[in-house]
Amino acid sequence: MIPGADDAITRDGKALILAYDHGLEHGPVDFEPVPQTTDPSTVFDVGTHDAVTAIAVQKGVAEAYYPSYEDDVTLLAKLNGTSNLWMGEPDSAVNWSVDYAAELGADAIGFTFYGGSNHEVEMAEEFRRAQEQAREHDMGVVMWSYPRGQGLKDDTSPDTIAYASRLGLELGADIAKVKYPGSADAMNWAVQSAGDMKVVMSGGSKTSDEAFLSTVREAMDAGASGLAVGRNVFQRENPEAILDGLEAVIFDDASVEEALGATAGLEASD
Ligand SMILES: O=P(O)(O)OC[C@H]1O[C@](O)(COP(=O)(O)O)[C@@H](O)[C@@H]1O
């Protein structure tokens, strides 16, 4: 971690990264709830919301769509990724070089690291190359730190998520993106385990407005530095409303009630 290396993808030290690499990781099934999101332009439009500090996409989407948005969004180059068609031990192909990401205008790289996979050693070596090249270009480094593999029984237990965030610090990330470990105490343990490195929560599958904002509020109270989110934003008919709510919670320290109350279009659960 280098202090300040993530400045381009944070605001006031906080991040709201809009992840849109699902077409590779999960396939078009993730676009079915809001079919317009199959078109990357729709999600780049969402990414122009003030709350969004960076948009994370794969190479092909960056090449084709980022040039039309370069004045309006900050590009985070998701360097590696694997399709859901892959049935082997967790692994992730490096799909573009850091040099090429920099040439396209990226301010940061994102890299999935599956600690605990049988491919952990190769992935750590790939991360090392990418991290050092990112330093040459003054780019921030975000690790999608997702321990998983046949030896791991519970990939969201408090100890596993604390280990995930620590791996980010140990290997040289500026921000580690981790799955929510289920409680504020466990999230706090993950944040403490990362020292001065920032930890952001991963969005997960779509939940209600109130449930999602409550989890984000808990994560922030536990010391998280924000969120990297995909489906919980782009699978909503009104993604701007949830981004207004997230902006209130993450950047303005609003309560869930304040965020729901102040933001037209958001709903408390029944
Ligand atoms: O490996 P998983 O758990 O299926 O999720 C991978 C996906 O989750 C993310 O890390 C976060 O997206 P979500 O907020 O939709 O969960 C994406 O960047 C990625 O495509």
PDBQT file of the ligand as one rigid body, heavy atoms in Angstrom, charges set to zero:
ROOT
HETATM    1  O1  LIG A 301     -17.176 -14.517  -7.710  1.00  0.00    +0.000 OA
HETATM    2  P1  LIG A 301     -18.576 -14.149  -7.331  1.00  0.00    +0.000 P 
HETATM    3  O2  LIG A 301     -18.821 -14.243  -5.857  1.00  0.00    +0.000 OA
HETATM    4  O3  LIG A 301     -19.590 -14.876  -8.123  1.00  0.00    +0.000 OA
HETATM    5  O4  LIG A 301     -18.785 -12.623  -7.680  1.00  0.00    +0.000 OA
HETATM    6  C1  LIG A 301     -18.007 -11.969  -8.625  1.00  0.00    +0.000 C 
HETATM    7  C2  LIG A 301     -18.645 -10.641  -8.911  1.00  0.00    +0.000 C 
HETATM    8  O5  LIG A 301     -18.826  -9.957  -7.706  1.00  0.00    +0.000 OA
HETATM    9  C3  LIG A 301     -18.187  -8.706  -7.790  1.00  0.00    +0.000 C 
HETATM   10  O6  LIG A 301     -16.924  -8.843  -7.185  1.00  0.00    +0.000 OA
HETATM   11  C4  LIG A 301     -19.042  -7.679  -7.080  1.00  0.00    +0.000 C 
HETATM   12  O7  LIG A 301     -20.289  -7.595  -7.719  1.00  0.00    +0.000 OA
HETATM   13  P2  LIG A 301     -21.653  -7.692  -6.908  1.00  0.00    +0.000 P 
HETATM   14  O8  LIG A 301     -21.764  -6.407  -6.136  1.00  0.00    +0.000 OA
HETATM   15  O9  LIG A 301     -22.709  -7.797  -7.955  1.00  0.00    +0.000 OA
HETATM   16  O10 LIG A 301     -21.597  -8.877  -5.977  1.00  0.00    +0.000 OA
HETATM   17  C5  LIG A 301     -18.006  -8.425  -9.270  1.00  0.00    +0.000 C 
HETATM   18  O11 LIG A 301     -16.941  -7.564  -9.536  1.00  0.00    +0.000 OA
HETATM   19  C6  LIG A 301     -17.816  -9.795  -9.808  1.00  0.00    +0.000 C 
HETATM   20  O12 LIG A 301     -18.274  -9.915 -11.114  1.00  0.00    +0.000 OA
ENDROOT
TORSDOF 0
